[in-house]
Structure formats: structure tokens, C-alpha cells
Amino acid sequence: MALMPLPISGRTISPLPTIRSSVTGGPGARFDFTYCPPALVALYEKIGHCNYSGKYLALDEGLRVPMVFVMDDVQHLQLINSPFTPLALLKKPDPTIVR
């Protein structure tokens, strides 16, 4: 899967600016919260994000859907065949998390 930068309001941004750094190991990183355009929800879900509110938010950039990527949910990432599964498997499991 290739992710192309998106031109938005005269600037180019990556659709997934924080996942790679968060999954690979910010100490203590457990979640990546983001807002995505409705047109990209399916892509975000394909890589592992989940819509956590079921609502749209009206922001300056337009409608956005609140999404969360749970770093420790390797089972979910494997189930959906996320491209981030190999990176998530590199993180040591936290014994304090109840599954």
C-alpha cells in the first residue's frame, strides 16, 4: 500500500503524519488520535484506525472523523492485515494492560 501526500489548502501533508513514529516506539505511546476527512475513513480503517465517536467534527479544514490507532492491539492489526502489524510486533507487550 502506498500513501501519497495530499495537497490541502496550498500545502502538502501526509495523510498519516504520526503513525510511523508512534508505532515504532515513542516511550509510553499507546494511542494515536487523529481526525481524518470522511473520504479517507476506509483507508484509515484498513491500516488500523477505529472511529471512536461515530460523529463528524466541523473544523477549519472541513468535516473530520475522530479516529484512534491503538498501538498495543496487535490482534486487531493482524485481523485486518494492517501494514503496521510488523512494526507493532516489535513493541514489547505491556504486562499492565488488561486484554
Backbone as a printed PyTorch tensor [residue, N CA C, xyz], in Angstrom:
tensor([[[  0.8420,  -1.1630,   0.0000],
         [  0.0000,   0.0000,   0.0000],
         [  0.8940,   1.2340,   0.0000]],

        [[  0.6640,   2.1370,  -0.9160],
         [  1.4250,   3.3800,  -0.9750],
         [  0.5390,   4.5240,  -0.5070]],

        [[  1.0810,   5.3700,   0.3410],
         [  0.3440,   6.5180,   0.8360],
         [  0.9610,   7.7730,   0.2480]],

        [[  0.1790,   8.4760,  -0.5130],
         [  0.6670,   9.6630,  -1.1860],
         [  0.3510,  10.9030,  -0.3610]],

        [[  1.2350,  11.8990,  -0.3340],
         [  0.9220,  13.1580,   0.3290],
         [ -0.2800,  13.8180,  -0.3510]],

        [[ -1.0610,  14.5300,   0.4410],
         [ -2.2550,  15.1780,  -0.0750],
         [ -2.0810,  16.6850,  -0.1350]],

        [[ -2.4490,  17.3170,  -1.2650],
         [ -2.4200,  18.7760,  -1.3020],
         [ -3.6890,  19.3150,  -0.6270]],

        [[ -3.5260,  20.0650,   0.4460],
         [ -4.6610,  20.6480,   1.1670],
         [ -4.3620,  22.1120,   1.4380]],

        [[ -5.2390,  22.9610,   0.9900],
         [ -5.1240,  24.4070,   1.2160],
         [ -3.7440,  24.9470,   0.8450]],

        [[ -3.2330,  24.5290,  -0.2940],
         [ -1.9560,  25.0560,  -0.7560],
         [ -0.7400,  24.4410,  -0.0920]],

        [[ -0.9310,  23.5060,   0.8100],
         [  0.2160,  22.8470,   1.4400],
         [  0.0660,  21.3490,   1.2530]],

        [[  1.1480,  20.6470,   1.2680],
         [  1.1090,  19.2040,   1.0730],
         [  1.3490,  18.5410,   2.4170]],

        [[  0.4280,  17.6580,   2.7950],
         [  0.5900,  16.9480,   4.0570],
         [  0.4570,  15.4590,   3.8100]],

        [[  1.0840,  14.6910,   4.6690],
         [  0.9310,  13.2410,   4.5970],
         [ -0.3850,  12.8820,   5.2620]],

        [[ -1.1340,  11.9210,   4.7240],
         [ -2.3780,  11.5470,   5.3750],
         [ -2.1480,  10.8690,   6.7260]],

        [[ -0.9470,  10.3940,   6.9680],
         [ -0.6510,   9.6850,   8.2110],
         [  0.6160,  10.2280,   8.8580]],

        [[  0.5680,  11.4380,   9.3710],
         [  1.8050,  12.0550,   9.8440],
         [  2.3890,  11.4510,  11.1040]],

        [[  1.5980,  10.8040,  11.9540],
         [  2.1380,  10.3980,  13.2460],
         [  2.2210,   8.9030,  13.4680]],

        [[  1.6030,   8.1030,  12.6450],
         [  1.5440,   6.6710,  12.9440],
         [  2.9260,   6.0410,  12.9800]],

        [[  3.7210,   6.2820,  11.9710],
         [  5.0150,   5.5970,  11.8910],
         [  5.8660,   5.8700,  13.1190]],

        [[  5.9410,   7.1150,  13.5640],
         [  6.7710,   7.4130,  14.7270],
         [  6.1440,   6.8570,  15.9970]],

        [[  4.8270,   6.8650,  16.0980],
         [  4.1830,   6.3810,  17.3090],
         [  4.2960,   4.8680,  17.4410]],

        [[  4.0630,   4.1480,  16.3600],
         [  4.0980,   2.6870,  16.4260],
         [  5.5050,   2.1960,  16.7040]],

        [[  6.4970,   2.8480,  16.1520],
         [  7.8510,   2.3350,  16.2880],
         [  8.4910,   2.6700,  17.6150]],

        [[  7.8550,   3.4630,  18.4150],
         [  8.4180,   3.4680,  19.7380],
         [  8.5080,   4.7130,  20.5460]],

        [[  7.6590,   5.6910,  20.4200],
         [  7.7220,   6.7320,  21.4250],
         [  7.4860,   6.0750,  22.7650]],

        [[  8.3820,   6.2970,  23.7570],
         [  8.2000,   5.6200,  25.0440],
         [  6.8230,   5.9480,  25.6170]],

        [[  6.0960,   4.9220,  25.9800],
         [  4.7910,   5.1250,  26.5800],
         [  3.6670,   5.3720,  25.5820]],

        [[  3.9750,   5.4290,  24.2930],
         [  2.9300,   5.6850,  23.2940],
         [  1.9940,   4.4930,  23.2390]],

        [[  0.7160,   4.7440,  23.4140],
         [ -0.2860,   3.6810,  23.3650],
         [ -1.3380,   3.9480,  22.2980]],

        [[ -1.5850,   5.2210,  22.0170],
         [ -2.6560,   5.6060,  21.1000],
         [ -2.1750,   6.6950,  20.1560]],

        [[ -2.7300,   6.6950,  18.9670],
         [ -2.5300,   7.8000,  18.0350],
         [ -3.9180,   8.3260,  17.6940]],

        [[ -4.2580,   9.4960,  18.2280],
         [ -5.5420,  10.1290,  17.9310],
         [ -5.3630,  11.0560,  16.7410]],

        [[ -6.3050,  11.0110,  15.8420],
         [ -6.2460,  11.8680,  14.6730],
         [ -7.6560,  12.1650,  14.1900]],

        [[ -7.7590,  13.0930,  13.2660],
         [ -9.0160,  13.4190,  12.6070],
         [ -8.7730,  13.2560,  11.1200]],

        [[ -9.6490,  12.5360,  10.4370],
         [ -9.4350,  12.3560,   9.0060],
         [-10.6660,  12.7960,   8.2380]],

        [[-10.4750,  13.1860,   6.9840],
         [-11.6200,  13.5390,   6.1430],
         [-12.4940,  12.3130,   5.9210]],

        [[-13.8060,  12.4880,   5.8100],
         [-14.6990,  11.3490,   5.5950],
         [-14.2900,  10.4700,   4.4130]],

        [[-13.7310,  11.0530,   3.3730],
         [-13.3380,  10.2850,   2.1910],
         [-12.1840,   9.3200,   2.4720]],

        [[-11.4490,   9.5360,   3.5710],
         [-10.2960,   8.6860,   3.8810],
         [-10.5570,   7.7010,   5.0120]],

        [[-11.7730,   7.6490,   5.5340],
         [-12.0780,   6.7510,   6.6550],
         [-11.7370,   5.3020,   6.3140]],

        [[-12.1270,   4.8350,   5.1400],
         [-11.8510,   3.4380,   4.7570],
         [-10.3510,   3.1450,   4.7380]],

        [[ -9.5460,   4.0810,   4.2530],
         [ -8.0950,   3.9000,   4.2400],
         [ -7.5570,   3.8220,   5.6660]],

        [[ -7.9810,   4.7380,   6.5160],
         [ -7.5070,   4.7410,   7.9000],
         [ -7.9120,   3.4560,   8.6180]],

        [[ -9.1270,   2.9680,   8.3560],
         [ -9.5630,   1.7130,   8.9720],
         [ -8.7520,   0.5350,   8.4330]],

        [[ -8.3950,   0.5640,   7.1770],
         [ -7.5990,  -0.5190,   6.5670],
         [ -6.2330,  -0.6530,   7.2230]],

        [[ -5.6670,   0.4630,   7.6790],
         [ -4.3450,   0.3980,   8.2950],
         [ -4.3920,   0.2220,   9.8080]],

        [[ -5.6140,   0.3380,  10.3980],
         [ -5.7080,   0.0350,  11.8270],
         [ -6.4370,   1.0340,  12.7000]],

        [[ -6.8050,   2.1770,  12.1610],
         [ -7.5530,   3.1510,  12.9570],
         [ -8.9880,   2.6880,  13.1630]],

        [[ -9.6030,   3.1820,  14.2280],
         [-11.0220,   2.9460,  14.5120],
         [-11.6880,   4.2830,  14.8030]],

        [[-12.9040,   4.4350,  14.3350],
         [-13.6860,   5.6250,  14.6540],
         [-14.1710,   5.4580,  16.0840]],

        [[-13.8140,   6.3860,  16.9690],
         [-14.1540,   6.1870,  18.3720],
         [-15.3580,   6.9830,  18.8490]],

        [[-15.9830,   7.7760,  17.9810],
         [-17.1460,   8.5190,  18.4660],
         [-18.3820,   8.3520,  17.5940]],

        [[-18.2000,   7.9590,  16.3430],
         [-19.3340,   7.8230,  15.4430],
         [-19.8890,   9.1490,  14.9690]],

        [[-19.1680,  10.2370,  15.2300],
         [-19.6460,  11.5710,  14.8480],
         [-18.6290,  12.2600,  13.9430]],

        [[-19.1140,  13.2740,  13.2420],
         [-18.2530,  14.1370,  12.4420],
         [-17.9840,  15.4080,  13.2260]],

        [[-16.8150,  15.9780,  13.0320],
         [-16.4840,  17.2580,  13.6450],
         [-16.2820,  18.2840,  12.5490]],

        [[-16.8180,  19.4690,  12.7480],
         [-16.6180,  20.5540,  11.7810],
         [-15.4270,  21.3830,  12.2460]],

        [[-14.3200,  21.2890,  11.5270],
         [-13.1160,  22.0380,  11.8440],
         [-12.8490,  23.0340,  10.7290]],

        [[-11.8460,  23.8750,  10.8940],
         [-11.4950,  24.8520,   9.8530],
         [-11.1900,  24.1770,   8.5200]],

        [[-10.6620,  22.9570,   8.5640],
         [-10.2940,  22.2360,   7.3510],
         [-11.4910,  21.5210,   6.7210]],

        [[-12.6610,  21.5720,   7.3480],
         [-13.8430,  20.8740,   6.8510],
         [-14.2520,  19.7750,   7.8200]],

        [[-15.1420,  18.9060,   7.3710],
         [-15.5920,  17.8060,   8.2230],
         [-14.4580,  16.8230,   8.4740]],

        [[-14.3750,  16.3560,   9.7000],
         [-13.3590,  15.3860,  10.0870],
         [-14.0000,  14.3110,  10.9500]],

        [[-13.4430,  13.1080,  10.8750],
         [-13.9030,  11.9780,  11.6670],
         [-12.8290,  11.6740,  12.7060]],

        [[-13.1730,  11.6670,  13.9950],
         [-12.1760,  11.3320,  15.0160],
         [-11.8340,   9.8430,  14.9580]],

        [[-10.5420,   9.5550,  14.8980],
         [-10.0700,   8.1790,  14.7750],
         [ -8.9710,   7.9380,  15.8170]],

        [[ -8.8070,   6.6800,  16.1910],
         [ -7.7410,   6.3060,  17.1110],
         [ -7.0630,   5.0390,  16.5910]],

        [[ -5.7610,   4.9970,  16.7540],
         [ -4.9440,   3.8340,  16.4140],
         [ -4.4000,   3.3150,  17.7390]],

        [[ -4.7550,   2.0920,  18.1220],
         [ -4.3110,   1.5190,  19.3900],
         [ -3.0490,   0.7090,  19.1330]],

        [[ -1.9280,   1.2060,  19.6560],
         [ -0.6290,   0.6040,  19.3520],
         [ -0.5020,  -0.8380,  19.8260]],

        [[ -1.1150,  -1.1440,  20.9750],
         [ -0.9410,  -2.4640,  21.5680],
         [ -1.9520,  -3.4960,  21.0830]],

        [[ -2.8540,  -3.1190,  20.2070],
         [ -3.8750,  -4.0540,  19.7470],
         [ -3.3740,  -4.8260,  18.5260]],

        [[ -2.3410,  -5.6220,  18.7520],
         [ -1.7210,  -6.3940,  17.6730],
         [ -2.7280,  -7.3730,  17.0740]],

        [[ -3.5910,  -7.9170,  17.9110],
         [ -4.5980,  -8.8610,  17.4270],
         [ -5.4960,  -8.1960,  16.3730]],

        [[ -5.9310,  -6.9660,  16.6320],
         [ -6.7610,  -6.2420,  15.6580],
         [ -5.9710,  -5.9670,  14.3810]],

        [[ -4.7220,  -5.5300,  14.5200],
         [ -3.8950,  -5.2300,  13.3460],
         [ -3.6810,  -6.4770,  12.4940]],

        [[ -3.4920,  -7.6260,  13.1360],
         [ -3.3360,  -8.8770,  12.3930],
         [ -4.6430,  -9.2730,  11.7120]],

        [[ -5.7690,  -9.0790,  12.4090],
         [ -7.0750,  -9.4450,  11.8750],
         [ -7.3950,  -8.6950,  10.5840]],

        [[ -7.0470,  -7.3980,  10.5500],
         [ -7.3570,  -6.5940,   9.3590],
         [ -6.1960,  -6.5640,   8.3690]],

        [[ -5.1270,  -7.2870,   8.6730],
         [ -3.9470,  -7.3370,   7.8120],
         [ -3.3450,  -5.9420,   7.6060]],

        [[ -3.2040,  -5.2110,   8.7060],
         [ -2.6470,  -3.8580,   8.6480],
         [ -1.1710,  -3.8920,   8.2420]],

        [[ -0.7480,  -2.9220,   7.4340],
         [  0.6760,  -2.8640,   7.0740],
         [  1.5600,  -2.4870,   8.2680]],

        [[  0.9480,  -2.0530,   9.3840],
         [  1.7140,  -1.6900,  10.5730],
         [  1.8660,  -2.8410,  11.5640]],

        [[  1.3350,  -4.0080,  11.2420],
         [  1.4530,  -5.1680,  12.1290],
         [  2.9120,  -5.5050,  12.4400]],

        [[  3.8070,  -5.5820,  11.4460],
         [  5.2010,  -5.9060,  11.7720],
         [  5.8380,  -4.8900,  12.7310]],

        [[  5.4980,  -3.6200,  12.5880],
         [  6.0470,  -2.6100,  13.4990],
         [  5.4690,  -2.7680,  14.9030]],

        [[  4.1760,  -3.0470,  14.9840],
         [  3.5420,  -3.2220,  16.2880],
         [  4.1170,  -4.4410,  17.0130]],

        [[  4.4680,  -5.4720,  16.2510],
         [  5.0430,  -6.6750,  16.8580],
         [  6.4230,  -6.4060,  17.4520]],

        [[  7.0900,  -5.3500,  17.0210],
         [  8.4060,  -5.0010,  17.5660],
         [  8.3060,  -4.4380,  18.9850]],

        [[  7.1470,  -3.8800,  19.3300],
         [  6.9740,  -3.3260,  20.6780],
         [  6.8180,  -4.4550,  21.6780]],

        [[  7.4620,  -4.3040,  22.8260],
         [  7.3100,  -5.2970,  23.8810],
         [  5.9200,  -5.1460,  24.4880]],

        [[  5.2240,  -6.2740,  24.7410],
         [  3.8970,  -6.1720,  25.3520],
         [  3.9890,  -5.5910,  26.7620]],

        [[  3.0110,  -4.7800,  27.1100],
         [  2.9510,  -4.1790,  28.4450],
         [  2.1290,  -5.0920,  29.3370]],

        [[  2.7490,  -5.6710,  30.3710],
         [  2.0220,  -6.6170,  31.2240],
         [  0.9220,  -5.9680,  32.0520]],

        [[  0.8950,  -4.6420,  32.1450],
         [ -0.1190,  -3.9700,  32.9480],
         [ -1.4230,  -3.7460,  32.1860]],

        [[ -1.4290,  -4.0290,  30.8650],
         [ -2.6260,  -3.8290,  30.0630],
         [ -3.4980,  -5.0690,  30.1270]],

        [[ -4.7500,  -4.8590,  30.4600],
         [ -5.7020,  -5.9710,  30.5120],
         [ -6.2280,  -6.2080,  29.1170]],

        [[ -6.1900,  -7.4150,  28.6510],
         [ -6.6590,  -7.7500,  27.3170],
         [ -8.0530,  -8.3260,  27.3950]]])
